[in-house]
Amino acid sequence: MSRRDRRKAMQDAKNFTPKKNKMSSVGVTILAVIAVAAWIAFVMARN
């Protein structure tokens, strides 16, 4: 593997990973908000 290939691979990895991480973190945040809202609604309905 030449230096140019390695640099290109690192660049691709750098461009690829943040997008995936951002998407997953947004998904986790949305899931957490939905879970909290559902829990609050459940507690309110029970009381």
PQR file of N, CA, C, O and H, with PARSE charges and radii, in Angstrom:
ATOM      1  N   MET A   1       0.855  -1.192   0.000 -0.4000 1.5000
ATOM      2  CA  MET A   1       0.000   0.000   0.000 -0.0000 2.0000
ATOM      3  C   MET A   1       0.896   1.248   0.000  0.5500 1.7000
ATOM      4  O   MET A   1       1.706   1.441   0.906 -0.5500 1.4000
ATOM      5  N   SER A   2       0.740   2.072  -1.007 -0.4000 1.5000
ATOM      6  CA  SER A   2       1.581   3.261  -1.081 -0.0000 2.0000
ATOM      7  C   SER A   2       1.067   4.354  -0.153  0.5500 1.7000
ATOM      8  O   SER A   2      -0.026   4.258   0.405 -0.5500 1.4000
ATOM      9  H   SER A   2       0.082   1.915  -1.743  0.4000 1.0000
ATOM     10  N   ARG A   3       1.874   5.385  -0.005 -0.4000 1.5000
ATOM     11  CA  ARG A   3       1.499   6.465   0.906 -0.0000 2.0000
ATOM     12  C   ARG A   3       0.240   7.177   0.395  0.5500 1.7000
ATOM     13  O   ARG A   3      -0.625   7.572   1.177 -0.5500 1.4000
ATOM     14  H   ARG A   3       2.761   5.463  -0.458  0.4000 1.0000
ATOM     15  N   ARG A   4       0.157   7.334  -0.948 -0.4000 1.5000
ATOM     16  CA  ARG A   4      -1.008   8.035  -1.501 -0.0000 2.0000
ATOM     17  C   ARG A   4      -2.282   7.227  -1.252  0.5500 1.7000
ATOM     18  O   ARG A   4      -3.317   7.782  -0.883 -0.5500 1.4000
ATOM     19  H   ARG A   4       0.860   7.014  -1.583  0.4000 1.0000
ATOM     20  N   ASP A   5      -2.196   5.912  -1.458 -0.4000 1.5000
ATOM     21  CA  ASP A   5      -3.364   5.058  -1.214 -0.0000 2.0000
ATOM     22  C   ASP A   5      -3.801   5.140   0.242  0.5500 1.7000
ATOM     23  O   ASP A   5      -4.989   5.232   0.551 -0.5500 1.4000
ATOM     24  H   ASP A   5      -1.355   5.461  -1.758  0.4000 1.0000
ATOM     25  N   ARG A   6      -2.802   5.105   1.136 -0.4000 1.5000
ATOM     26  CA  ARG A   6      -3.133   5.153   2.563 -0.0000 2.0000
ATOM     27  C   ARG A   6      -3.798   6.488   2.910  0.5500 1.7000
ATOM     28  O   ARG A   6      -4.774   6.530   3.659 -0.5500 1.4000
ATOM     29  H   ARG A   6      -1.837   5.031   0.885  0.4000 1.0000
ATOM     30  N   ARG A   7      -3.253   7.584   2.352 -0.4000 1.5000
ATOM     31  CA  ARG A   7      -3.835   8.900   2.645 -0.0000 2.0000
ATOM     32  C   ARG A   7      -5.258   8.977   2.105  0.5500 1.7000
ATOM     33  O   ARG A   7      -6.148   9.523   2.757 -0.5500 1.4000
ATOM     34  H   ARG A   7      -2.460   7.550   1.743  0.4000 1.0000
ATOM     35  N   LYS A   8      -5.469   8.429   0.913 -0.4000 1.5000
ATOM     36  CA  LYS A   8      -6.818   8.441   0.337 -0.0000 2.0000
ATOM     37  C   LYS A   8      -7.771   7.607   1.193  0.5500 1.7000
ATOM     38  O   LYS A   8      -8.916   7.999   1.420 -0.5500 1.4000
ATOM     39  H   LYS A   8      -4.746   7.986   0.383  0.4000 1.0000
ATOM     40  N   ALA A   9      -7.292   6.458   1.666 -0.4000 1.5000
ATOM     41  CA  ALA A   9      -8.132   5.609   2.513 -0.0000 2.0000
ATOM     42  C   ALA A   9      -8.485   6.333   3.811  0.5500 1.7000
ATOM     43  O   ALA A   9      -9.625   6.277   4.271 -0.5500 1.4000
ATOM     44  H   ALA A   9      -6.362   6.139   1.482  0.4000 1.0000
ATOM     45  N   MET A  10      -7.498   7.012   4.397 -0.4000 1.5000
ATOM     46  CA  MET A  10      -7.764   7.751   5.634 -0.0000 2.0000
ATOM     47  C   MET A  10      -8.761   8.878   5.378  0.5500 1.7000
ATOM     48  O   MET A  10      -9.645   9.140   6.193 -0.5500 1.4000
ATOM     49  H   MET A  10      -6.571   7.057   4.024  0.4000 1.0000
ATOM     50  N   GLN A  11      -8.599   9.548   4.216 -0.4000 1.5000
ATOM     51  CA  GLN A  11      -9.524  10.635   3.874 -0.0000 2.0000
ATOM     52  C   GLN A  11     -10.942  10.082   3.721  0.5500 1.7000
ATOM     53  O   GLN A  11     -11.902  10.670   4.220 -0.5500 1.4000
ATOM     54  H   GLN A  11      -7.880   9.335   3.555  0.4000 1.0000
ATOM     55  N   ASP A  12     -11.065   8.942   3.024 -0.4000 1.5000
ATOM     56  CA  ASP A  12     -12.381   8.323   2.855 -0.0000 2.0000
ATOM     57  C   ASP A  12     -12.980   7.959   4.210  0.5500 1.7000
ATOM     58  O   ASP A  12     -14.166   8.180   4.457 -0.5500 1.4000
ATOM     59  H   ASP A  12     -10.286   8.465   2.618  0.4000 1.0000
ATOM     60  N   ALA A  13     -12.145   7.397   5.086 -0.4000 1.5000
ATOM     61  CA  ALA A  13     -12.638   7.013   6.408 -0.0000 2.0000
ATOM     62  C   ALA A  13     -13.100   8.251   7.171  0.5500 1.7000
ATOM     63  O   ALA A  13     -14.139   8.233   7.831 -0.5500 1.4000
ATOM     64  H   ALA A  13     -11.182   7.217   4.886  0.4000 1.0000
ATOM     65  N   LYS A  14     -12.312   9.333   7.074 -0.4000 1.5000
ATOM     66  CA  LYS A  14     -12.665  10.558   7.792 -0.0000 2.0000
ATOM     67  C   LYS A  14     -13.989  11.112   7.267  0.5500 1.7000
ATOM     68  O   LYS A  14     -14.824  11.590   8.034 -0.5500 1.4000
ATOM     69  H   LYS A  14     -11.467   9.347   6.539  0.4000 1.0000
ATOM     70  N   ASN A  15     -14.167  11.037   5.928 -0.4000 1.5000
ATOM     71  CA  ASN A  15     -15.411  11.550   5.351 -0.0000 2.0000
ATOM     72  C   ASN A  15     -16.593  10.646   5.668  0.5500 1.7000
ATOM     73  O   ASN A  15     -17.733  11.105   5.728 -0.5500 1.4000
ATOM     74  H   ASN A  15     -13.488  10.648   5.305  0.4000 1.0000
ATOM     75  N   PHE A  16     -16.320   9.358   5.870 -0.4000 1.5000
ATOM     76  CA  PHE A  16     -17.409   8.390   6.044 -0.0000 2.0000
ATOM     77  C   PHE A  16     -17.898   8.326   7.489  0.5500 1.7000
ATOM     78  O   PHE A  16     -19.104   8.283   7.733 -0.5500 1.4000
ATOM     79  H   PHE A  16     -15.394   8.985   5.821  0.4000 1.0000
ATOM     80  N   THR A  17     -16.976   8.318   8.446 -0.4000 1.5000
ATOM     81  CA  THR A  17     -17.382   8.036   9.822 -0.0000 2.0000
ATOM     82  C   THR A  17     -18.246   9.122  10.462  0.5500 1.7000
ATOM     83  O   THR A  17     -19.234   8.772  11.107 -0.5500 1.4000
ATOM     84  H   THR A  17     -15.996   8.353   8.249  0.4000 1.0000
ATOM     85  N   PRO A  18     -17.941  10.421  10.328 -0.5600 1.5000
ATOM     86  CA  PRO A  18     -18.765  11.412  11.034  0.2800 2.0000
ATOM     87  C   PRO A  18     -20.221  11.361  10.593  0.5500 1.7000
ATOM     88  O   PRO A  18     -21.126  11.540  11.408 -0.5500 1.4000
ATOM     89  N   LYS A  19     -20.450  11.115   9.286 -0.4000 1.5000
ATOM     90  CA  LYS A  19     -21.825  11.059   8.793 -0.0000 2.0000
ATOM     91  C   LYS A  19     -22.585   9.939   9.495  0.5500 1.7000
ATOM     92  O   LYS A  19     -23.717  10.123   9.942 -0.5500 1.4000
ATOM     93  H   LYS A  19     -19.715  10.970   8.625  0.4000 1.0000
ATOM     94  N   LYS A  20     -21.932   8.758   9.585 -0.4000 1.5000
ATOM     95  CA  LYS A  20     -22.576   7.614  10.226 -0.0000 2.0000
ATOM     96  C   LYS A  20     -22.820   7.905  11.706  0.5500 1.7000
ATOM     97  O   LYS A  20     -23.896   7.624  12.234 -0.5500 1.4000
ATOM     98  H   LYS A  20     -21.012   8.609   9.222  0.4000 1.0000
ATOM     99  N   ASN A  21     -21.813   8.469  12.368 -0.4000 1.5000
ATOM    100  CA  ASN A  21     -21.951   8.752  13.798 -0.0000 2.0000
ATOM    101  C   ASN A  21     -23.060   9.764  14.044  0.5500 1.7000
ATOM    102  O   ASN A  21     -23.843   9.624  14.984 -0.5500 1.4000
ATOM    103  H   ASN A  21     -20.939   8.697  11.939  0.4000 1.0000
ATOM    104  N   LYS A  22     -23.123  10.793  13.185 -0.4000 1.5000
ATOM    105  CA  LYS A  22     -24.154  11.821  13.360 -0.0000 2.0000
ATOM    106  C   LYS A  22     -25.537  11.198  13.182  0.5500 1.7000
ATOM    107  O   LYS A  22     -26.454  11.468  13.958 -0.5500 1.4000
ATOM    108  H   LYS A  22     -22.487  10.907  12.422  0.4000 1.0000
ATOM    109  N   MET A  23     -25.678  10.364  12.155 -0.4000 1.5000
ATOM    110  CA  MET A  23     -26.977   9.728  11.917 -0.0000 2.0000
ATOM    111  C   MET A  23     -27.376   8.867  13.117  0.5500 1.7000
ATOM    112  O   MET A  23     -28.515   8.946  13.577 -0.5500 1.4000
ATOM    113  H   MET A  23     -24.934  10.144  11.524  0.4000 1.0000
ATOM    114  N   SER A  24     -26.466   8.059  13.621 -0.4000 1.5000
ATOM    115  CA  SER A  24     -26.809   7.162  14.729 -0.0000 2.0000
ATOM    116  C   SER A  24     -27.119   7.959  15.989  0.5500 1.7000
ATOM    117  O   SER A  24     -28.026   7.599  16.740 -0.5500 1.4000
ATOM    118  H   SER A  24     -25.541   7.996  13.246  0.4000 1.0000
ATOM    119  N   SER A  25     -26.368   9.049  16.231 -0.4000 1.5000
ATOM    120  CA  SER A  25     -26.624   9.851  17.434 -0.0000 2.0000
ATOM    121  C   SER A  25     -27.982  10.531  17.329  0.5500 1.7000
ATOM    122  O   SER A  25     -28.700  10.634  18.323 -0.5500 1.4000
ATOM    123  H   SER A  25     -25.632   9.341  15.621  0.4000 1.0000
ATOM    124  N   VAL A  26     -28.347  11.002  16.122 -0.4000 1.5000
ATOM    125  CA  VAL A  26     -29.669  11.606  15.926 -0.0000 2.0000
ATOM    126  C   VAL A  26     -30.743  10.558  16.168  0.5500 1.7000
ATOM    127  O   VAL A  26     -31.748  10.842  16.819 -0.5500 1.4000
ATOM    128  H   VAL A  26     -27.764  10.918  15.314  0.4000 1.0000
ATOM    129  N   GLY A  27     -30.546   9.351  15.652 -0.4000 1.5000
ATOM    130  CA  GLY A  27     -31.521   8.282  15.860 -0.0000 2.0000
ATOM    131  C   GLY A  27     -31.668   7.939  17.331  0.5500 1.7000
ATOM    132  O   GLY A  27     -32.783   7.749  17.817 -0.5500 1.4000
ATOM    133  H   GLY A  27     -29.729   9.120  15.122  0.4000 1.0000
ATOM    134  N   VAL A  28     -30.547   7.857  18.045 -0.4000 1.5000
ATOM    135  CA  VAL A  28     -30.604   7.549  19.481 -0.0000 2.0000
ATOM    136  C   VAL A  28     -31.320   8.663  20.229  0.5500 1.7000
ATOM    137  O   VAL A  28     -32.120   8.393  21.125 -0.5500 1.4000
ATOM    138  H   VAL A  28     -29.641   8.011  17.650  0.4000 1.0000
ATOM    139  N   THR A  29     -31.039   9.922  19.868 -0.4000 1.5000
ATOM    140  CA  THR A  29     -31.696  11.059  20.532 -0.0000 2.0000
ATOM    141  C   THR A  29     -33.199  11.013  20.309  0.5500 1.7000
ATOM    142  O   THR A  29     -33.975  11.209  21.244 -0.5500 1.4000
ATOM    143  H   THR A  29     -30.389  10.141  19.140  0.4000 1.0000
ATOM    144  N   ILE A  30     -33.617  10.751  19.057 -0.4000 1.5000
ATOM    145  CA  ILE A  30     -35.054  10.689  18.755 -0.0000 2.0000
ATOM    146  C   ILE A  30     -35.695   9.546  19.541  0.5500 1.7000
ATOM    147  O   ILE A  30     -36.774   9.712  20.111 -0.5500 1.4000
ATOM    148  H   ILE A  30     -32.987  10.592  18.297  0.4000 1.0000
ATOM    149  N   LEU A  31     -35.034   8.388  19.573 -0.4000 1.5000
ATOM    150  CA  LEU A  31     -35.575   7.248  20.324 -0.0000 2.0000
ATOM    151  C   LEU A  31     -35.701   7.587  21.801  0.5500 1.7000
ATOM    152  O   LEU A  31     -36.694   7.230  22.435 -0.5500 1.4000
ATOM    153  H   LEU A  31     -34.158   8.253  19.110  0.4000 1.0000
ATOM    154  N   ALA A  32     -34.704   8.273  22.356 -0.4000 1.5000
ATOM    155  CA  ALA A  32     -34.751   8.639  23.776 -0.0000 2.0000
ATOM    156  C   ALA A  32     -35.903   9.594  24.043  0.5500 1.7000
ATOM    157  O   ALA A  32     -36.615   9.438  25.035 -0.5500 1.4000
ATOM    158  H   ALA A  32     -33.897   8.562  21.841  0.4000 1.0000
ATOM    159  N   VAL A  33     -36.097  10.582  23.170 -0.4000 1.5000
ATOM    160  CA  VAL A  33     -37.194  11.543  23.346 -0.0000 2.0000
ATOM    161  C   VAL A  33     -38.531  10.817  23.293  0.5500 1.7000
ATOM    162  O   VAL A  33     -39.413  11.070  24.114 -0.5500 1.4000
ATOM    163  H   VAL A  33     -35.519  10.709  22.365  0.4000 1.0000
ATOM    164  N   ILE A  34     -38.682   9.908  22.320 -0.4000 1.5000
ATOM    165  CA  ILE A  34     -39.941   9.159  22.196 -0.0000 2.0000
ATOM    166  C   ILE A  34     -40.165   8.306  23.443  0.5500 1.7000
ATOM    167  O   ILE A  34     -41.283   8.236  23.953 -0.5500 1.4000
ATOM    168  H   ILE A  34     -37.965   9.703  21.654  0.4000 1.0000
ATOM    169  N   ALA A  35     -39.109   7.657  23.936 -0.4000 1.5000
ATOM    170  CA  ALA A  35     -39.242   6.801  25.121 -0.0000 2.0000
ATOM    171  C   ALA A  35     -39.657   7.627  26.329  0.5500 1.7000
ATOM    172  O   ALA A  35     -40.537   7.214  27.085 -0.5500 1.4000
ATOM    173  H   ALA A  35     -38.200   7.714  23.522  0.4000 1.0000
ATOM    174  N   VAL A  36     -39.035   8.795  26.523 -0.4000 1.5000
ATOM    175  CA  VAL A  36     -39.381   9.654  27.665 -0.0000 2.0000
ATOM    176  C   VAL A  36     -40.816  10.142  27.538  0.5500 1.7000
ATOM    177  O   VAL A  36     -41.559  10.135  28.519 -0.5500 1.4000
ATOM    178  H   VAL A  36     -38.320   9.131  25.909  0.4000 1.0000
ATOM    179  N   ALA A  37     -41.216  10.567  26.339 -0.4000 1.5000
ATOM    180  CA  ALA A  37     -42.583  11.053  26.137 -0.0000 2.0000
ATOM    181  C   ALA A  37     -43.589   9.941  26.411  0.5500 1.7000
ATOM    182  O   ALA A  37     -44.617  10.177  27.045 -0.5500 1.4000
ATOM    183  H   ALA A  37     -40.612  10.572  25.542  0.4000 1.0000
ATOM    184  N   ALA A  38     -43.299   8.727  25.937 -0.4000 1.5000
ATOM    185  CA  ALA A  38     -44.206   7.602  26.165 -0.0000 2.0000
ATOM    186  C   ALA A  38     -44.288   7.285  27.661  0.5500 1.7000
ATOM    187  O   ALA A  38     -45.370   6.998  28.172 -0.5500 1.4000
ATOM    188  H   ALA A  38     -42.464   8.536  25.421  0.4000 1.0000
ATOM    189  N   TRP A  39     -43.157   7.334  28.361 -0.4000 1.5000
ATOM    190  CA  TRP A  39     -43.143   7.048  29.801 -0.0000 2.0000
ATOM    191  C   TRP A  39     -43.965   8.090  30.552  0.5500 1.7000
ATOM    192  O   TRP A  39     -44.744   7.740  31.438 -0.5500 1.4000
ATOM    193  H   TRP A  39     -42.277   7.568  27.946  0.4000 1.0000
ATOM    194  N   ILE A  40     -43.797   9.382  30.203 -0.4000 1.5000
ATOM    195  CA  ILE A  40     -44.556  10.451  30.870 -0.0000 2.0000
ATOM    196  C   ILE A  40     -46.047  10.264  30.604  0.5500 1.7000
ATOM    197  O   ILE A  40     -46.860  10.392  31.519 -0.5500 1.4000
ATOM    198  H   ILE A  40     -43.164   9.666  29.483  0.4000 1.0000
ATOM    199  N   ALA A  41     -46.411   9.963  29.362 -0.4000 1.5000
ATOM    200  CA  ALA A  41     -47.822   9.752  29.031 -0.0000 2.0000
ATOM    201  C   ALA A  41     -48.372   8.568  29.823  0.5500 1.7000
ATOM    202  O   ALA A  41     -49.504   8.616  30.303 -0.5500 1.4000
ATOM    203  H   ALA A  41     -45.750   9.859  28.619  0.4000 1.0000
ATOM    204  N   PHE A  42     -47.578   7.508  29.961 -0.4000 1.5000
ATOM    205  CA  PHE A  42     -48.015   6.324  30.706 -0.0000 2.0000
ATOM    206  C   PHE A  42     -48.240   6.669  32.179  0.5500 1.7000
ATOM    207  O   PHE A  42     -49.241   6.262  32.768 -0.5500 1.4000
ATOM    208  H   PHE A  42     -46.658   7.469  29.571  0.4000 1.0000
ATOM    209  N   VAL A  43     -47.313   7.415  32.768 -0.4000 1.5000
ATOM    210  CA  VAL A  43     -47.438   7.785  34.182 -0.0000 2.0000
ATOM    211  C   VAL A  43     -48.645   8.700  34.374  0.5500 1.7000
ATOM    212  O   VAL A  43     -49.399   8.542  35.335 -0.5500 1.4000
ATOM    213  H   VAL A  43     -46.500   7.745  32.289  0.4000 1.0000
ATOM    214  N   MET A  44     -48.829   9.657  33.463 -0.4000 1.5000
ATOM    215  CA  MET A  44     -49.970  10.577  33.562 -0.0000 2.0000
ATOM    216  C   MET A  44     -51.284   9.805  33.470  0.5500 1.7000
ATOM    217  O   MET A  44     -52.214  10.062  34.234 -0.5500 1.4000
ATOM    218  H   MET A  44     -48.217   9.786  32.683  0.4000 1.0000
ATOM    219  N   ALA A  45     -51.358   8.859  32.534 -0.4000 1.5000
ATOM    220  CA  ALA A  45     -52.598   8.103  32.348 -0.0000 2.0000
ATOM    221  C   ALA A  45     -52.878   7.236  33.578  0.5500 1.7000
ATOM    222  O   ALA A  45     -54.037   7.022  33.934 -0.5500 1.4000
ATOM    223  H   ALA A  45     -50.603   8.650  31.913  0.4000 1.0000
ATOM    224  N   ARG A  46     -51.826   6.740  34.224 -0.4000 1.5000
ATOM    225  CA  ARG A  46     -52.018   5.859  35.375 -0.0000 2.0000
ATOM    226  C   ARG A  46     -52.510   6.648  36.592  0.5500 1.7000
ATOM    227  O   ARG A  46     -53.317   6.150  37.377 -0.5500 1.4000
ATOM    228  H   ARG A  46     -50.885   6.914  33.935  0.4000 1.0000
ATOM    229  N   ASN A  47     -52.023   7.867  36.739 -0.4000 1.5000
ATOM    230  CA  ASN A  47     -52.396   8.640  37.941 -0.0000 2.0000
ATOM    231  C   ASN A  47     -53.795   9.223  37.805  0.5500 1.7000
ATOM    232  O   ASN A  47     -54.273   9.900  38.715 -0.5500 1.4000
ATOM    233  H   ASN A  47     -51.368   8.272  36.102  0.4000 1.0000
TER
END
